[in-house]
């Protein structure tokens, strides 16, 4: 069974940075496109960023474009989300997701999910 475990969340002041990691096991990691989603209380889970199996293609949500960067290291079975210039509205539980196919931005297209890691931005 595919397992995804997020880490790196925490409390950070507005304008600061965090780097999230997602470690995968039980899967041939390089065959999977990966994504990051987030969900704030009372809101739907929304797309943040995605990366293709090779890392050659990425896509960022408009709300994070220019601030967040997704990357992957297939040798380490890990995908990252570098978050800079954090805003209060970035506060959410961040989820890592995987799909055996092409890069995608819709949550229903992903097959596997991690448990999430909390990111809280304060002022």
Number of C-alpha atoms within 10 A of each C-alpha: 7 14 16 23 18 23 18 14 18 14 13 18 14 17 14 14 16 18 16 21 22 25 18 22 13 9 15 12 24 18 16 21 25 34 32 27 22 22 18 16 9 6 9 9 17 17 22 23 26 30 26 22 22 13 18 8 13 18 18 20 15 11 12 17 12 12 15 20 20 23 21 22 14 17 8 10 16 20 26 22 23 14 20 17 15 22 20 14 12 20 20 21 18 27 26 30 28 29 22 18 15 15 23 21 20 13 17 8 15 20 12 15 21 19 14 22 21 19 21 19 20 16 8
